[in-house]
Amino acid sequence: MTSVPRLVIAAPSSGSGKTTVATGLMAAFAARGLAVSPHKVGPDYIDPGYHALATRRVGRNLDAYMCGPELIGPLFAQGAHGCDIAVVEGVMGMYDGAAGEGELASTAQVAKLLRAPVVLVVDASSQSRSVAALVHGFVSWDPEVRVGGVILNKVASDRHEGLLREALESVGVPVLGALRRAPQVDTPSRHLGLVPVAERRAEAVDAVAAMAAQVSDGCDLGALVALARSAGALSCAAWDAAEVLASPTHDHPTRSAEKRGPVVAVAGGEAFTFSYAEHTELLTAAGAEVVTFDPLRDEQLPDGTRGLVIGGGFPEVYAEQLSANEPLRKTVAALAETGAPVAAECAGLLYLCRELDGRPMCGVLDATARMSERLSLGYRDAVAVSDSVLAVAGTRMRGHEFHRTVVEPGSGAAPAWGVRSPHRRVEGFVQQGVHASYLHTHWASEPGVARRFVERCRTS
């Protein structure tokens, strides 16, 4: 059971200002001495980095497509344990979710699963009285979604704000804030969205402080806290990696008797910023000693490395630096050659190729990678088509694909996944102990993945 006060920050569409408001609220609440639990709807890796700066707590994702609706409450409860308030940033427009799946993975669905009131952030820059029709539509579309207030964003002047507030009186939803246009809170973007915090930490700290100041000045924080306290209690136990792996629904108990588990090296630094906190927690619960390293700077893997996890990020931005670190590239290749478990997603896949945009990479896979104009984006249904260090053939998982690169395979590897959406195809590589793929997955949906990986680390 959890009764942590909570708010879901939603919007009619992307670009309305959800990240500014959500991050600003988190930082403003934290500045007032509240322990704030930050969450993000959907598969996004970048926004949680800004949330973590605002709250000094790990930003966690709530993805009803990849993890299933049944895990939204438990994952939320885990992150919010011991906190005074939780802020959940939505994704896209409030009712937008997985394509062709109704409300699945939408902000609206997550708000209902969390029994949380919604604050609707509206970009009011090009409207006045029409704002009432817009808000009325979002409030009435699904009666199970409780919109408890509106924050007006990009308001031009006091007169503009007055017109907007007057129009919204007829809707019956309180205006809890009005924010002026503020270029200093903008965060730079590139081909896959915002630039991650790890790449601009000093500037990001300043941006988060500006967001907090803007929200503090323009919003009724007391009313927002009161609204958060109106959230209904959740009757679910918090998700716990150790408990999940000890569950009788999984085939083998976690080995915890060993004094020191196998070292699993996890790539970090500016080039590899995409990861879910639950992955590390599951690896640790499965008995691994998780050590982070930076492929841009570290010339060797951590001492005693028995397994390697390379998540997503922007290796194309850092291709020259990654390529220049030849000692580490050779070390990674040598580890893979021994048959040690290596799990790579998206950016990790590119790093394992022979080359990326003509620059030498690790050469673990007989494949080349290059940037492309085409964006591959969306949720994916997948089934493992080859036995690997992560899963046995036939294991079904859901994931997310998000990249502007193309990998041209050579020979010598079996495919990792059979992907059923948007069209049937095979994807990825399974070779010795290597599992490399474009597919981002959330291991909380299939905890046995972590157990299998760590067991292979012990025996390889």
Disulfide bonds with the S-S distance in Angstrom:
none
